[in-house]
Amino acid sequence: MTEWEASTMFLDFCTIETLKLRPGSKELEAFNVERVRGYLKRNLGCKKKEVIQALGLDPRTVAKAIKIIRANAHPGDGALQS
C-alpha cells in the first residue's frame, strides 16, 4: 500500500467529529477537498451526483471542492482538469 492510499483510507474512516473539525473552518474545507479528490481518483469518470451520494456531502461542498481541485490541477491529473 502506498502512502497516498494509506492517507486516503484514513480519510475514509474519519469523521469531522473524531477530527474535531469545526463547521465552516478552513480545516474542514481542506478535509472535504481531499475526500473528494480521493474519490475522484479511485472512481475516474464518475458524476458529481455519485460523489455527493458516496461521501454524504452537500452538493455545494462537492462543487466547491471540485472547483478547488481543478484550480490546482496539473497537466498530469487529466480527468481533474476542466
N, C-alpha and C positions, 0 to 999 in steps of 0.2 A: 504494500500500500504506500502510495506516495504521500508526501507531506500535505499536498493540496487536498487529496482525497480524505486524509485524516481530518483536516481542518473543516472540510465541508460536512463530514459525518458529524463532527462536533456541533456544527451549526444546526443540523437536522434534529438533534436531540435536545437542544437547549430551548428554553423559553425565556421571554423577557422577564418573567418573574424570578427565575433562578439566576439570571444575569444581573438583576436589579437595574434594568434599563427603564428610564422614565419616558412615558408617552411624550412625543414631540421633541425628544432630545436628538442631538446630532449622533449620539452613540447608537440610538435605536435606528435611526435612518441608515447609518453605515451597516448595522447588523442586517437590516432588511435588504439592502443592496447586495450584500454578499450572499444572502439566502437566494435571492432571485438570480444572481449571476451563476451560482452553483447549479440551480435547477435548469437554467438555460443551457449550460454546458453539458449537463447529463442528458438533456432531452432536446437535442438540436431540432429546429423546425417546429417546435411546439407553438401553440397560440397563447396569447396573453390570458385568455379565459382559463386555459389549463393551469397556468402558473397561479392564478388567483385561487382556483379551487384546490390545487395541490398544497399550497402553502398557507391557505386560510387567511390571506391578506386582503385588505381593502383594494378595490380596483385602482384608486388614486395612488395608493402606496406602490403598487406594482408599476403603474405608468411612470411615476417619478423615478423609481429605481431603474427602469429601462432607459429613461432619458439620461440619467447619470452614467449608466454603463456605456451607452452609445457615445456620450460626450468624451469619455475616457478611453474609448476603444482604440486599439492599434490595428494596423493593416492585417496582421496575422489572426485576428479574432474572427474574421469572416462573418459568421451569422449574427454577430452582435452589432455589426455596423448597420446604419440606416440605409 
